[in-house]
């Protein structure tokens, strides 16, 4: 049974990798729980969005977003689980992967945003893990669009 589970997980990962490259992902592909209620409504609307090659995406809390707007930029301090002590900001080339982070913040705090960035403003972007890049900072001038998750319920 354990071998069957490993085979199934490996198959799912290969399908996800293939779909990731073909821009056929869903937000649920990056969650470990099934969205219900208002979260389901938000996820269904986020799933309608498609990644574009000239854009980066970032899901963020309202607090981080307000810092970005008020200061004109934001720099993460590397306190997240996956990147302790890293300086810079993670951005994603996959809108559904970035949506996951916005959704987690929404679930915990009742609101969050997904920002769509002009990737051409970040020539220094360094590849990190699959679909993610690290940039020195995110600037407000690079924002093409802001999606407030709360507003997706209207």
trRosetta pair geometry for C-beta under 8 A, 3 or more apart (Angstrom, degrees):
i j d omega theta_ij theta_ji phi_ij phi_ji
1 4 5.6 -53 -151 34 35 114
1 5 6.5 37 151 -21 66 103
2 5 5.6 -52 -151 33 33 113
2 6 6.5 32 152 -17 65 105
3 6 5.7 -54 -149 37 34 112
3 7 6.3 36 153 -20 66 105
4 7 5.7 -53 -147 36 32 113
4 8 6.3 32 153 -19 65 106
5 8 5.7 -54 -147 37 30 111
5 9 6.3 29 155 -17 65 107
6 9 5.8 -53 -143 38 30 110
6 10 6.2 32 155 -20 64 107
7 10 5.7 -56 -149 37 28 112
7 11 6.3 32 151 -21 64 106
8 11 5.6 -53 -149 34 31 113
8 12 6.4 32 153 -19 65 105
9 12 5.7 -52 -147 36 32 112
9 13 6.4 34 154 -19 64 105
10 13 5.7 -54 -149 36 31 112
10 14 6.5 29 153 -18 64 105
11 14 5.9 -58 -151 36 30 108
11 15 6.4 29 153 -17 66 105
12 15 5.7 -54 -148 37 32 110
12 16 6.2 33 153 -20 66 107
13 16 5.6 -53 -145 37 31 113
13 17 6.3 35 154 -22 64 104
14 17 5.6 -49 -147 34 33 114
14 18 6.4 33 153 -17 64 104
15 18 5.7 -55 -149 38 31 111
15 19 6.1 27 154 -15 66 109
16 19 5.7 -57 -142 43 30 109
16 20 6.0 40 153 -31 65 105
16 25 7.2 53 -155 -111 75 99
16 29 5.6 149 -128 -166 108 120
17 20 5.5 -48 -145 28 28 117
17 21 6.7 25 157 -14 61 104
17 130 7.8 -71 -117 -161 86 155
18 21 6.1 -59 -156 36 29 107
18 22 6.4 10 153 -3 65 115
19 22 5.7 -68 -142 50 33 102
19 24 4.2 -97 -155 78 86 94
19 25 5.3 123 130 -73 107 63
19 29 7.2 -145 93 -108 137 158
20 23 7.9 30 177 -69 26 29
20 25 5.6 39 -95 -58 58 121
20 94 6.4 -47 -152 -94 87 147
20 130 7.0 22 156 158 161 120
20 131 6.4 -96 -169 -67 124 125
23 50 6.0 52 169 -162 123 94
23 51 5.3 -139 -128 49 105 102
23 94 7.8 -168 -117 -123 65 84
25 29 4.9 -99 -162 35 94 152
25 30 7.5 44 172 -28 129 102
25 94 6.1 26 38 -170 148 126
25 96 4.5 -155 108 54 111 147
25 97 7.2 13 117 -41 160 80
26 29 5.2 121 59 -16 68 97
26 43 7.9 57 169 172 96 101
26 47 5.0 5 -140 -122 87 113
26 96 5.9 179 166 -145 13 150
27 30 6.4 -74 -172 42 45 99
27 31 6.6 38 140 -24 77 114
27 35 7.7 17 104 -17 122 142
27 43 4.8 -136 66 -146 140 92
27 46 5.2 52 -49 99 137 126
27 47 5.8 -101 0 -70 96 83
27 96 4.8 -137 -76 -158 52 91
27 99 4.8 -78 -108 100 111 128
27 100 6.0 165 -161 -71 81 71
27 103 6.5 100 -177 -29 133 152
28 31 5.4 -62 -141 34 44 113
28 34 7.4 20 -134 -122 114 60
28 35 7.1 -114 -90 6 91 103
28 43 6.6 71 -53 -177 85 138
28 47 7.9 2 -4 -84 91 124
29 96 6.6 52 43 132 109 135
30 96 6.4 156 3 134 125 89
30 97 5.3 147 -80 -116 158 58
30 99 7.8 127 56 69 135 82
30 100 4.0 -88 109 -68 125 147
31 34 7.5 134 113 -82 130 26
31 35 6.9 -32 172 -38 176 91
31 100 6.1 -165 -66 -129 75 104
31 103 7.4 -52 -86 96 119 144
35 39 3.8 -134 -159 126 99 105
35 40 4.7 160 121 -76 96 56
35 42 7.3 -115 -175 60 147 90
35 43 4.5 139 54 -14 163 145
35 103 7.3 -69 -92 -170 130 136
36 39 6.1 38 51 55 37 108
36 40 5.4 5 -138 -37 19 113
37 40 6.0 128 49 12 23 101
37 41 7.5 -51 137 -3 41 97
38 41 5.5 -51 -153 33 40 114
38 42 6.4 39 151 -18 69 105
38 153 5.8 -12 -149 -104 103 125
39 42 5.6 -54 -148 38 34 112
39 43 6.1 34 154 -19 67 107
39 103 6.7 85 -150 -163 98 106
39 106 7.4 150 -107 105 86 119
39 107 6.4 30 -96 -89 129 98
40 43 5.8 -54 -143 38 29 110
40 44 6.3 33 156 -22 64 105
41 44 5.9 -54 -150 33 27 112
41 45 6.7 20 154 -13 61 107
41 152 6.9 159 126 127 90 96
41 153 5.9 77 106 -112 138 69
42 45 6.0 -63 -155 39 31 106
42 46 6.2 27 152 -17 68 109
42 103 6.7 155 114 -113 129 96
42 106 6.9 -146 166 119 174 165
42 149 5.4 30 -144 -167 135 97
42 152 4.9 98 -120 91 72 136
42 153 6.8 -31 -68 -62 88 80
43 46 5.6 -56 -143 40 33 111
43 47 6.2 40 155 -28 66 104
43 99 7.8 120 -123 146 64 129
43 103 6.7 44 -80 -112 88 143
44 47 5.8 -51 -150 28 28 116
44 48 7.5 37 149 -27 56 97
45 48 5.9 -45 -165 16 40 115
45 152 4.6 -176 70 -164 155 120
46 49 5.8 -45 -169 16 48 115
46 95 7.6 -165 -178 140 88 101
46 96 6.9 122 142 -114 105 69
46 99 4.5 123 -178 -150 141 149
46 103 7.5 -89 -6 -63 166 116
46 114 7.2 122 -122 -23 114 163
46 147 8.0 133 -102 130 87 152
46 152 7.3 -12 -46 -129 80 164
47 96 7.1 44 -107 -106 59 115
49 95 5.0 -110 120 134 117 150
49 96 7.6 168 77 -64 98 73
49 99 7.6 149 55 -63 133 136
50 95 6.8 121 146 26 12 141
51 55 6.9 -156 -164 72 64 109
51 57 7.2 -95 -114 -17 90 132
51 93 6.3 72 -170 151 137 62
51 94 5.3 -62 -73 -127 149 42
51 95 4.6 -166 -76 -7 76 94
51 96 7.6 -81 -43 0 106 79
52 55 4.5 65 66 12 95 115
53 93 7.9 14 -128 -163 45 109
53 119 7.7 -100 143 43 45 153
54 118 7.1 -17 150 -153 91 62
54 119 5.3 -159 180 41 41 109
54 120 6.2 -6 -162 -33 96 98
55 93 7.9 126 90 -142 62 56
55 95 7.7 17 108 -70 126 101
55 116 5.5 -23 -162 -171 130 91
55 117 6.3 132 -163 69 70 53
55 118 7.0 -51 -109 -107 64 28
55 119 5.4 -159 -110 -23 7 104
55 144 6.8 -78 -118 25 109 147
56 91 3.9 27 169 155 129 130
56 92 6.6 135 -166 63 75 35
56 93 6.4 -50 -112 -85 67 52
56 116 7.9 148 78 -163 43 46
56 117 4.3 -25 66 67 90 114
56 118 8.0 -11 24 75 86 16
56 119 4.7 122 -25 -90 88 87
56 122 6.5 -1 -9 32 148 147
56 125 7.2 -167 -78 -105 145 151
56 133 6.8 -83 -122 47 129 123
56 135 7.7 82 144 -26 174 137
57 91 6.6 138 59 -173 33 81
57 92 4.9 -40 65 67 89 91
57 93 7.5 126 18 -119 92 7
57 94 7.1 -91 41 85 129 31
57 95 4.7 144 -61 -109 165 58
57 97 7.5 127 79 68 122 79
57 98 3.5 -158 119 24 106 161
57 99 7.5 -24 154 -39 138 67
57 114 6.5 -6 -170 -177 103 96
57 115 7.0 162 -153 83 53 52
57 116 6.0 -19 -103 -107 79 58
57 117 6.9 -167 -77 17 28 88
58 89 7.0 -9 -113 162 150 117
58 90 7.2 139 -118 97 103 67
58 91 5.1 -65 -62 -116 104 73
58 92 6.9 145 -81 14 53 83
58 98 5.4 -103 -97 -150 17 123
58 101 7.3 -45 -174 74 56 139
58 114 7.4 168 86 -154 38 53
58 115 5.3 -8 60 54 87 97
58 117 6.8 37 3 -18 101 123
58 138 6.4 -72 17 -97 162 155
59 98 4.8 158 -21 164 86 68
59 99 5.8 126 -69 -121 128 15
59 100 6.6 -156 12 65 157 44
59 101 3.3 156 72 79 118 87
59 102 2.9 -120 -146 -34 108 76
59 103 6.9 -43 -154 2 153 60
59 104 7.5 98 125 32 139 88
59 105 6.6 179 150 12 101 120
59 112 6.4 28 -178 155 91 126
59 113 7.4 175 -150 94 52 44
59 114 5.1 -25 -98 -101 73 76
59 115 8.0 174 -87 16 25 68
60 64 4.2 -106 179 83 118 128
60 65 5.2 145 100 -54 117 84
60 68 7.6 72 104 -15 164 137
60 74 7.9 88 -145 92 159 163
60 101 7.0 13 -65 125 40 114
60 102 6.7 -13 18 -93 33 79
60 105 6.7 34 158 -18 22 168
60 112 6.6 177 91 -165 34 90
60 113 5.9 -15 63 64 81 86
60 114 8.0 144 18 -97 66 31
60 115 6.8 -2 17 -1 114 109
61 64 4.8 96 56 9 82 98
61 65 6.8 -144 96 -4 44 89
61 105 4.4 -149 -84 -154 71 136
61 109 6.1 59 -139 27 104 160
61 112 5.7 -61 -112 -115 38 88
62 65 5.4 -56 -144 41 34 115
62 66 6.1 37 156 -23 68 104
62 105 7.8 167 -10 152 65 125
62 109 6.9 -147 15 124 103 138
62 111 5.0 30 -45 103 129 109
62 112 6.4 -113 -38 -100 73 37
62 113 6.8 103 -90 -13 59 98
63 66 5.9 -53 -148 34 27 110
63 67 6.7 30 151 -19 61 104
64 67 5.6 -53 -153 33 34 115
64 68 6.5 38 148 -21 65 104
64 74 5.9 87 -177 -164 83 158
65 68 5.5 -52 -153 33 34 116
65 69 6.4 27 153 -14 67 106
65 112 8.0 144 -21 -161 130 49
65 113 4.8 72 -83 29 151 135
65 115 7.2 162 -115 -47 102 121
65 146 7.4 102 -153 -145 129 128
66 69 5.8 -55 -144 41 33 107
66 70 5.8 26 160 -14 68 113
67 70 6.0 -59 -136 44 25 105
67 71 5.7 -4 173 8 65 118
67 74 5.1 92 105 -102 106 110
68 71 6.8 -68 -130 51 15 90
68 72 7.7 -73 177 112 49 6
68 73 6.6 -40 -138 -178 65 12
68 74 4.1 -56 -81 -24 82 119
68 115 7.9 -77 112 -53 167 163
68 138 6.1 -28 -124 98 124 108
68 140 5.7 143 156 -74 84 88
68 143 8.0 104 146 -53 130 132
69 72 7.9 23 -174 -71 19 33
69 140 5.8 105 -110 -108 44 132
71 74 6.8 116 62 -72 123 63
72 139 6.4 -6 155 -153 73 79
72 140 5.0 -97 -146 16 46 117
72 141 7.4 18 -167 -22 90 89
73 137 4.6 33 178 150 120 130
73 138 6.4 157 -155 81 67 46
73 139 4.7 -28 -96 -102 90 63
73 140 6.7 -108 -63 -11 45 78
74 89 6.8 83 101 -81 86 139
74 137 6.4 165 76 -166 34 89
74 138 5.3 -11 55 57 88 97
75 87 6.8 6 172 -173 115 81
75 88 6.8 -54 -153 -110 87 22
75 89 6.4 -123 -136 -44 42 97
75 136 7.2 -39 -112 153 107 59
75 137 4.6 -53 -78 -105 85 96
75 138 7.9 174 -77 18 41 69
76 79 7.8 -135 174 20 89 75
76 80 7.4 -14 178 -12 133 112
76 83 7.9 48 121 94 135 133
76 86 7.5 13 100 96 111 90
76 87 7.6 174 83 -150 69 37
76 88 6.6 -8 49 95 94 31
76 89 4.8 125 -3 -99 106 66
76 90 7.0 -8 13 6 159 76
77 87 7.3 -10 -137 -111 37 69
78 83 5.4 -105 -140 124 78 89
78 84 5.9 80 156 -172 95 22
78 85 4.9 -81 134 69 143 4
78 86 4.0 163 -112 51 116 55
78 87 5.9 -59 -30 -64 125 44
79 84 7.1 33 -130 -118 27 64
80 83 5.3 30 68 43 103 88
80 84 7.4 -136 71 -64 49 52
81 84 7.7 -18 -158 -47 18 89
82 129 7.6 -69 171 -1 136 144
83 86 3.9 -49 170 18 104 135
83 90 6.9 179 -13 -49 160 121
83 128 7.9 -23 -94 -158 129 142
86 134 7.0 -103 171 -124 126 142
88 134 4.4 68 113 177 139 102
88 135 6.0 171 -175 82 105 31
88 136 5.4 -71 -118 -115 94 25
88 137 7.2 -110 -138 -57 56 45
89 134 6.9 148 71 -153 35 61
89 135 5.4 -25 61 62 91 84
89 136 7.7 9 16 94 87 20
89 137 6.2 82 -6 -135 119 28
89 138 4.9 -62 74 -28 169 98
90 128 6.4 -63 -120 28 94 161
90 132 5.2 -20 -162 -165 104 119
90 133 7.3 137 -154 72 54 39
90 134 6.1 -36 -92 -95 54 67
91 98 7.4 0 -164 -96 53 127
91 117 6.3 -56 -146 40 140 145
91 122 7.2 135 41 25 155 179
91 125 7.0 -71 56 -127 120 122
91 132 7.1 146 76 -154 35 66
91 133 5.4 -25 65 64 86 92
91 134 7.8 147 19 -104 76 20
91 135 5.7 17 1 1 122 116
91 138 7.0 134 -70 -88 116 111
92 95 7.4 168 100 -74 113 22
92 97 4.6 -158 -163 88 155 114
92 98 4.1 -160 42 -54 128 96
92 131 5.3 15 -155 146 94 92
92 132 5.3 -40 -98 -97 73 66
92 133 7.4 162 -97 17 24 76
93 119 7.7 45 -109 -101 83 142
93 131 5.5 -131 49 -157 87 63
93 132 7.7 -143 6 -75 78 21
93 133 6.9 74 -37 -14 93 110
94 97 4.0 67 86 8 112 112
94 98 6.8 167 88 -8 60 84
94 131 4.4 -25 2 -159 119 128
95 98 5.9 -58 -149 42 33 108
95 99 6.1 43 150 -30 66 106
95 114 7.5 68 -165 175 85 134
95 116 7.6 -3 -113 -101 109 96
96 99 5.2 -44 -143 29 35 120
96 100 7.1 53 152 -33 59 90
97 100 5.9 -40 -166 10 35 116
97 131 5.1 114 -4 132 169 143
97 132 7.3 -124 135 -63 143 86
98 101 6.0 -52 -166 30 45 108
98 102 6.9 41 143 -13 71 104
98 114 6.1 111 123 -145 104 98
99 102 5.5 -56 -151 40 42 112
99 103 5.9 44 151 -24 72 107
99 114 5.5 -5 -102 -102 68 141
100 103 5.7 -57 -148 37 28 113
100 104 6.4 30 154 -21 64 104
101 104 5.7 -47 -145 32 33 112
101 105 6.6 32 154 -15 62 105
102 105 5.8 -59 -153 39 32 110
102 106 6.2 35 150 -22 66 107
102 112 4.4 162 -166 127 70 123
102 113 6.2 -100 -130 93 119 22
102 114 4.4 -65 -44 -67 163 83
102 147 7.8 35 -171 86 167 100
102 149 5.8 162 153 -53 111 126
103 106 5.4 -51 -145 36 33 115
103 107 6.2 37 154 -23 65 104
103 112 7.2 -140 -60 65 15 146
103 149 7.0 154 -93 -120 54 150
104 107 5.7 -51 -148 33 30 114
104 108 6.5 18 156 -9 63 110
104 112 7.9 87 66 -68 49 169
105 108 6.0 -63 -146 44 30 104
105 109 5.6 -24 173 26 69 116
105 111 7.9 -37 128 99 95 39
105 112 3.7 117 91 -97 111 135
106 109 6.9 -78 -121 57 18 76
106 110 6.8 -26 -165 160 55 5
106 111 6.1 -5 -119 -141 74 9
106 112 4.1 -100 -55 15 77 113
106 149 4.6 -69 -89 92 142 157
106 150 7.5 -175 -133 -55 112 69
109 112 6.7 107 62 -57 111 90
110 150 7.6 36 153 -85 68 114
111 148 6.9 -15 -165 -169 101 95
111 149 6.5 169 -153 58 50 97
111 150 4.9 -21 -116 -41 93 121
112 148 7.9 155 87 -152 34 54
112 149 5.0 24 64 8 79 131
113 146 5.4 -19 -168 -169 131 94
113 147 6.3 144 -161 74 71 50
113 148 5.4 -37 -100 -97 87 53
113 149 6.8 -144 -91 -13 31 82
114 146 7.7 150 77 -160 47 48
114 147 4.4 -12 59 60 95 109
114 149 7.0 91 -12 -61 93 88
115 138 7.6 102 88 177 148 142
115 143 5.4 -66 -166 -126 117 102
115 145 7.3 166 -156 88 52 52
115 146 5.3 -18 -106 -106 79 72
115 147 7.6 -167 -79 23 31 72
116 143 7.2 92 70 -161 54 63
116 144 4.7 -64 106 65 97 102
116 145 4.2 16 42 52 119 93
116 146 7.6 -141 21 -67 76 31
116 147 7.4 64 -20 -13 99 101
117 121 7.0 -104 170 49 98 119
117 122 7.3 39 138 -15 130 128
117 138 6.8 -99 -96 -145 145 103
117 142 4.8 25 -156 135 95 106
117 143 6.2 -49 -100 -99 67 44
117 144 6.4 152 -127 3 13 93
118 121 4.8 76 91 -9 99 110
118 142 4.9 -131 43 -162 89 75
118 143 7.9 -60 -3 -2 86 4
118 144 5.4 120 -52 -51 80 107
119 122 5.9 -71 -162 44 49 103
119 125 7.3 -39 -161 -16 86 155
120 123 7.4 12 -171 -60 47 81
121 139 6.9 -114 153 50 137 117
121 141 7.2 174 -137 102 152 90
121 142 4.0 -145 71 -110 159 114
122 125 4.4 61 138 -46 111 105
122 133 7.5 119 134 118 137 138
122 135 4.7 -57 -144 -111 128 134
122 142 7.1 59 -39 -141 95 156
124 135 6.5 106 84 -136 91 73
124 136 6.3 13 96 -17 141 104
125 133 4.1 19 179 163 108 140
125 134 7.1 150 -156 68 61 36
125 135 5.1 -33 -98 -78 76 90
126 133 6.2 146 68 -164 36 80
126 134 4.9 -22 60 56 96 91
126 135 7.8 167 17 -75 72 41
127 132 7.7 103 -163 88 53 55
127 133 5.8 -50 -99 -106 36 78
128 132 4.3 -47 65 105 112 101
128 133 5.9 165 2 -116 91 18
128 134 5.1 94 -56 -29 118 94
129 132 5.1 28 60 41 72 118
135 138 6.6 94 83 -71 127 64
138 142 6.8 -118 -167 59 68 126
139 142 4.9 93 69 -1 87 103
139 143 8.0 -134 104 -20 56 79
140 143 5.7 -34 -164 1 48 118
143 146 6.2 9 -179 -53 130 92
147 151 7.4 -136 -173 61 61 114
147 152 7.2 40 174 -55 104 110
148 151 4.3 76 79 1 100 111
148 152 7.6 -165 96 -18 57 79
149 152 5.6 -44 -162 15 45 117
150 153 6.2 -49 -177 15 44 113
151 154 5.7 -36 -168 12 56 116
